[in-house]
């Protein structure tokens, strides 16, 4: 691979026919830190918190009415609600939430395809997967894209601790890891509940995943007791009720509920946190963000993403050092990554995930390749495409996110699905894109003689385009 191709494909999201290869690849990557836009128009257009809250309120109401339907009468008409009407109302509410998700997926794709700062967009996707939530949990479906748009994108070039706090206070994360109901055993709310014969307990999910996945890494220097203590510190981190009528707070927003918080000081990994309330959890998060194990954990993930499945120890050490010296200033860490020779090896070091592969194809064919027609239909079609390739957007099924190693994506069945997808995409490709010229422009001197010969010998242009889509140059970065 040439340095220009590495910059466009390994660091970026794929070359575009309307862009010339960068003459100074490293400088091009660094310039993107100044040109990146946190909230471009496609994303602003779908950032609809009120609409998401309204959809969930409608779902809760419909579910409640459906459960009550056999014995409930309408206050106005005094007619029993039929089970069919209740089921239809639940279905309609679920459709509205699903449409929010699909619109967010379409916005994410649109920005990735059109972006002039593809390196930073790749980093947004990296962090969204690092702080993974999964929409197979219904209460997360309408919020998953908002986590990326509201908590990751604005902080991708800032300090890690700021992104960390924003993520852990976001509705998507609090819902996904069941934090909203976590109650301190000695809190006022727990005592009131006990007096009325109810139980409210501690939930350790958020605390555990922050330590295992978001900061320190699995099997580092913390114990189960530290997880429990951290969970106690995070009690009271919850959300404003969706049906709240309070004028001073927005339904669905983060709030700290003192009555739910476990009182007292906390000791975590040998350090005592005497301050209570919301500041207790924040202080622990900041210390975790600055911990050496966090620097090593994330430096390793970044090195793996950009320099191969078995990242060079020298690169991990370099990124760790910059992280430590800058207190987790991500822009400085990225600059060190760009400057490191380990990221510029000529051989491809990564097999593209389905997300990376499709985005690279869309960028290569131009924005029209995303599809035309009704916005909702386009959004649904795009969402289905990623489902078929085995990487549905924001649905890894686990807080660990999607794997970032080639073995997870290069199986025979997965490759066959890409071939079938390439054939369908090629049949809809614009006739203005000559596959032979496009291949030379996209990959330049990186284009192998074998790939070029395959494209030239194809029976028709559509077959040439399909072959380009599944060429090694398009599959790897």
C-alpha positions, 0 to 999 in steps of 0.5 A, a space after each residue: 500500500 502507498 502512504 496515500 492509500 494507507 491514509 485514505 483506507 487504513 486511517 480513513 474510511 475509503 477513497 472517493 472519486 472526487 478527491 485526489 490522493 493526499 500529497 502529504 498523507 500525515 498532514 492530511 490526517 492531522 488537518 482533519 482535527 481542525 475541519 471535523 464537525 461534531 454535528 453535521 446537518 444529517 445528524 442534527 436533523 435526527 437528534 430528536 429527544 422529544 420525539 424519542 421520549 414521546 415514542 417511549 411514553 406512547 409505548 408504555 401507555 399502549 402496553 399498560 392499556 393492552 394488559 388492562 384491555 380485558 377489564 378496562 373501559 374507556 372513560 369517554 365511550 364506556 366501551 371495553 378496549 379490545 385486545 386487538 386495539 391494544 396490540 395495534 397500539 403497541 405495534 404502532 409505538 414500536 414502529 415509531 421507535 424503530 423509525 427513530 433508530 433507522 433514521 439515526 442509522 441513515 444519518 450515521 451512514 450519510 455522514 460517513 460517506 460524505 465526510 471530508 474528515 474520514 479519519 475522525 469519523 473512523 475514530 467516532 465509530 471506534 469510540 462508539 464501539 468501545 462504549 457499546 450499547 445494543 439495540 436488541 434491548 428494546 429500551 435502548 433502540 431509540 437512544 443508541 444513535 443519540 449516545 454516539 451523537 451526543 456523548 461521543 462526537 462532541 468529545 472525540 477530540 477532547 479529553 477522555 475523562 469528559 467523554 467518559 462522564 458524558 457516556 456514563 450519564 447518557 440515557 442509552 448507557 443508563 438504560 442498557 446497563 440497568 442503572 436507573 433503578 440501582 438503589 443504595 441499600 441504606 438510602 432513603 428510598 430503600 428504607 421507604 420501600 422496605 417500610 412498605 414491604 418492597 425491595 430496592 437493590 443495588 445493580 452492579 452492571 454499570 460499575 462492572 462494565 466501566 471498569 472491565 471495558 470502558 477504563 481499566 480492562 479485564 483482570 487488572 488491579 481491581 477486586 469484586 469489592 471495588 466493583 461493589 463499592 463503585 456501584 454504591 457510589 453510582 447509585 442515584 445516577 438515573 433519568 428524569 421520568 419520561 412522563 415528568 411534568 416538571 418544567 425545569 427538567 427535560 423528560 428522559 434527561 440525566 439526573 442525580 437522585 439523592 434519595 437513591 444514593 448510598 450515603 457514606 465514603 467509598 474505598 476503591 483500589 485503596 483510595 478513599 472517596 469522602 465526598 458524597 452525592 454525584 461528585 463521588 461517582 464523578 471523582 472515581 470516573 476521573 481517577 479511572 480515566 487517568 489510571 495507567 491501566 486505562 492508558 494501556 487498555 485503550 492504547 492497545 485497542 487503538 493500536 490493534 485498530 490501526 496497526 494490526 490484530 497483534 499490535 506492536 508493543 512499541 506502538 502501545 507504549 508510545 500511545 500510553 506515554 502520550 496518554 499519561 503525559 497529556 492526561 488523556 488528551 485524545 488529540 495528542 494521542 491521535 497525533 502520536 498515532 499518525 506519527 508512529 511508523 508502525 501504522 504505515 506498514 505497506 502490507 494491509 494489516 486489517 480485514 474490513 468489517 462489514 461496516 467499513 467495507 460497505 462505507 468504503 463502497 459507498 464512498 467509492 461510488 459517490 453519495 448517490 450509491 446510498 440510495 434514493 427515494 423516501 427517507 424512511 425507505 432508504 433508512 430501512 434498506 440501509 439498516 437491513 443491509 448491515 443486518 444481512 452482513 452480520 454487523 447491524 448498527 449499534 447491535 453487538 449484543 454485548 457491552 464488549 462491542 464488535 470484535 476488532 480482529 480479522 477472524 471474526 469477519 473473514 469466515 467463508 459464510 461472511 465472504 459469500 454474503 459480501 459477494 452476494 451483496 456486491 452483485 446486488 449493489 453493482 446492479 444498481 451502480 451508476 453507469 457513469 462509474 467506469 470500474 476500470 478507471 474507478 479502480 485506478 483512481 481509488 487505489 493508484 499504485 496499490 492496485 494489483 495486476 491480478 485485480 486489474 486483469 479481473 476487472 478488465 476481463 469481466 463480461 460486462 460493466 456490472 460484473 466488473 463493478 462487483 469484482 472491484 467491490 470484493 477485490 483484496 484492495 477493497 476488503 483489506 486496509 
